[in-house]
């Protein structure tokens, strides 16, 4: 495995750890954000290994299509992408992200991130 790909995988794993820690500390919006970041990085690692170049974008659905994720995982990527936007920029609605995201949300997004990460790591 190329050193650069390995670094992206290691950072994705660190982001998952941060998502777990944020969940444990009840920072549910932060957990959701870091879950998305983990998936973005593992997708980029996968694509980098296959194409030998870094894709500079944040859209998990486009990255997932490029990685040829199964349709059910692409659907989960879409939900995780929305969580990323809401956890980072969700100040337009009534609640701030720190209040909007609940434990069940964070657990769901972390489970999605772990599922996609496991699937991709088996393919790398």
C-alpha positions in Angstrom: 0.0 0.0 0.0 1.3 3.4 -0.9 2.4 5.6 2.0 -0.1 8.3 1.1 -3.0 5.9 1.0 -2.0 4.5 4.3 -1.9 8.0 5.9 -5.5 8.7 4.6 -6.7 5.4 6.2 -4.9 6.2 9.5 -6.6 9.6 9.6 -10.0 8.1 8.8 -9.5 5.7 11.7 -8.5 8.6 13.9 -11.7 10.5 12.8 -13.8 7.5 13.8 -12.1 7.4 17.2 -12.9 11.1 17.6 -16.6 10.4 16.5 -16.8 7.7 19.2 -15.2 10.0 21.8 -17.6 12.8 20.9 -20.5 10.4 21.2 -19.3 9.3 24.7 -19.0 12.9 25.8 -22.5 13.6 24.4 -21.3 16.0 21.8 -23.6 14.5 19.2 -23.2 17.1 16.5 -19.4 16.7 16.7 -19.7 12.9 16.5 -21.9 13.2 13.4 -19.4 15.6 11.8 -16.4 13.3 12.5 -18.3 10.2 11.2 -18.7 12.0 7.9 -15.1 13.0 7.9 -14.0 9.4 8.4 -16.0 8.2 5.5 -14.8 11.0 3.2 -11.1 10.1 4.0 -11.5 6.3 3.6 -13.3 6.9 0.3 -10.5 9.2 -0.8 -7.9 6.5 0.3 -9.8 3.9 -1.7 -10.0 6.0 -4.9 -6.3 7.1 -4.4 -5.2 3.5 -4.4 -7.2 2.7 -7.5 -6.5 5.9 -9.5 -3.3 7.1 -8.1 -4.6 10.6 -7.5 -6.4 12.5 -4.8 -10.0 13.6 -5.5 -10.6 17.0 -4.0 -14.3 17.1 -3.1 -16.5 16.5 -0.1 -19.6 14.9 -1.7 -19.8 11.4 -0.3 -22.3 10.3 -3.0 -20.0 11.2 -5.8 -17.0 9.7 -4.1 -19.0 6.6 -3.3 -20.1 6.2 -6.9 -16.5 6.6 -8.0 -15.6 3.9 -5.5 -18.4 1.7 -6.8 -20.2 1.4 -3.4 -23.3 -0.8 -3.4 -26.6 1.2 -3.7 -27.5 0.7 0.0 -24.1 2.2 1.0 -24.6 5.1 -1.4 -27.9 5.8 0.2 -26.2 5.9 3.6 -23.5 8.2 2.1 -26.3 10.6 1.2 -27.7 10.7 4.7 -24.2 11.2 6.1 -23.5 14.1 3.7 -26.6 15.9 4.9 -25.5 15.3 8.5 -22.2 16.9 7.7 -23.8 20.0 6.3 -26.2 20.3 9.3 -23.6 19.6 11.9 -21.3 22.2 10.4 -23.6 24.9 9.1 -27.0 24.2 10.6 -27.4 27.7 12.0 -30.1 28.7 9.5 -32.9 26.8 11.2 -34.3 27.2 14.7 -31.8 25.0 16.7 -28.1 25.2 16.7 -26.3 21.9 15.7 -25.2 21.4 19.4 -28.9 21.2 20.3 -30.3 19.7 17.1 -28.3 16.4 17.1 -29.5 13.8 19.5 -27.8 10.6 20.7 -29.8 8.4 18.3 -28.6 10.6 15.4 -25.0 10.3 16.4 -25.2 6.6 16.9 -26.8 6.1 13.5 -24.2 8.2 11.7 -21.3 6.5 13.5 -22.8 3.1 12.6 -23.0 4.2 9.0 -19.4 5.4 9.1 -18.1 2.1 10.6 -20.1 0.0 8.1 -18.7 1.9 5.1 -15.2 1.9 6.5 -15.2 -1.8 7.1 -16.5 -2.4 3.5 -13.9 -0.3 1.9 -11.0 -1.6 4.0 -11.8 -5.1 2.9 -11.4 -3.9 -0.7 -8.2 -1.9 -0.3 
